[in-house]
Amino acid sequence: MTTANDSNHINVIPSLLREFEQKLAHAYAAFGDLAGALPRARAEADIPQVVGHSVITATTEAGLAVSTAMARIAGVHKQLEKVAKHYGIEHAAGDVRPKPTDPFTSAELLIASVEQRDAA
């Protein structure tokens, strides 16, 4: 694991950014598990729908916060690219792969190419 105390802070930014993104993804997956388990547990215990709904609401709000954090940290890549370009720093954003202008269309194209490959 890379830490912020490493000697060259500029060089650790990419790995710290990726690590944070991965932890957010794991947190969101854990939210999904919990969000799915809560209503099932309530039904299994034969507890009325209205009971415990505030717990489900609070859990959903927390999941939304993680999702929002994921979107915001993804935007940090572009911000770091601008700062790096301005100050002549190479690869400060941590991800030099080209980004799609429309991630949904790109995801659909990727799925289609995988389906074509699998069909062959």
N, C-alpha and C positions, 0 to 999 in steps of 0.2 A: 504494500500500500504506500502510496506517495503521501507525504505530509507537507503542510505549508512551511515547515521548518527546514526543508531541503535547501541546499545552497543557492540554486538558481530558480527563483520564484517564477520567472517567465516560462521556464521549461516545464514546471509542474502544473501550470494552469490547465493544459489539455487533459492530462490524466485525472486531475481533480474534478474537472467538469464532467468527464465521462463517468467517473465514479459516482458523482452526485446524481447524474441522470439514471444510472443503474439502480441506485438506492430508491429513487423516486418510483421507478418502474416496479421494484419489489414491493414498495409500500402500496402502490395502486393494486397490485395483484393480491396482496393481503387484504386490502379493503374489499375487493371482490369476493374473496372467500368469506369474510365476515358478513358482508351485506347479504350474501346468499344463505348463510347459516341462520341468521337471526329470524327471518320469517318461518323457516323450516322448524326451528326449535320451538317457536311459539305454537305452531300448528301441532307439533308432536306432543307438546305438553297440554294441548287443548285449552290454550289461553285465548280469550276473546281478542279479536283483531285490534280493538281500540287500546288494549293494554299493551304497554311497551312500545307504542308507536313513536313516542318521543325519542326512544333509543334508536330506532330505525332512521328517524329523521336526522338526528345528530350524526349518526354514522354516515349517512348519505352526504351531509354537508361536509364532513371531514374528507370523504372521497372526492368531492368536488374541489376542495382546497388542494388536494394532491394533484388532481388533473390540471388545475390552473397553474400550479407550480411547474408541472411538466412542460406546459406550453410556454411559460415565461422563461424557463431555463433554456429551452430550445432556441429562443430568441437571443440569448446571450452569445451564441456562436456568431451571429451576424454583427452584433455590437462589438465583439472582440476583434472580428475581422476588420472593421472600420478603424478601430483604435490602432491595431497592428499596422495597417496600411499607412495611417497618418504618421506613425512613429518609426516606420521601417522595420517592424518586428516580423519575423517569418513564422507562420503557422501558429500564431498565438491562440486561435480559436479552437485548435485541437482537432478539427475535422476538415481535411482539404478535399474531400469528395464533393463533386458537384451536387447541388441541391435542386430538386424539381421546383418549378414555379408553381405547380399545382400538385400537392402531394397525393390528393385523392385520385386524380387521373393517372399519376405515376404508379400508384399502388395497384390500380386496375390493370395497367399494362404489365406490371410485374406478375400479377396473378395469372393473366392470360398467357404470358410466356411460359410460366411454370406448368400451366394446364396443357399447353401445346407440347412441351417437353415430355410430360408424363404420358400423354396420349400416344406419343411416337414409339 
